[in-house]
Amino acid sequence: MAEQKTGTVTLLSGGNPQIPKGDGDEPVQAYIAAMPGWKHDVGRKVDDLIAKHVPNVRKAVKWNSPFYGVEGQGWFLNYHCFTKFVRIAFFKGALLNPTPPGLSKQDDVRYFDIYEDKPLDEKQLGEWIRQAAAIPGWIS
């Protein structure tokens, strides 16, 4: 796994920030701040959309990825930096309408990849976030 230091944060393979695990907004904001280049804006936008559509969202960083959930219902999504895209994982994505396009080895999980040079459909992403938060999610 290739590592690169930026300031005090190590970027792992694909530019994914290595942030210590922790609950709450603070570790998530540290992750977003450390996202490299254009991915930083994606992290900010995704976090803002989640806050808009899911009042009182629960946040944490686990396994070097921000997780979002609803208290008592579990986690509904996370995201992760890869070299050429940011991948959002909807843990119960197979139940969303329309279903996010990326398939997973896990039947329920669906992915949505965001690329630098492709416009982001914020309306659709917001709708998936709203739907995902209403479904009992992944319990860790």
Secondary structure as UniProt FT lines:
FT   STRAND          4..6
FT   TURN            7..8
FT   STRAND          9..12
FT   HELIX           13..15
FT   STRAND          16..18
FT   STRAND          22..23
FT   HELIX           25..34
FT   HELIX           38..53
FT   TURN            55..56
FT   STRAND          58..62
FT   TURN            63..64
FT   STRAND          65..70
FT   TURN            71..73
FT   STRAND          74..81
FT   STRAND          85..90
FT   TURN            91..92
FT   HELIX           93..95
FT   STRAND          102..103
FT   TURN            107..108
FT   STRAND          110..115
FT   TURN            116..117
FT   HELIX           122..134
//
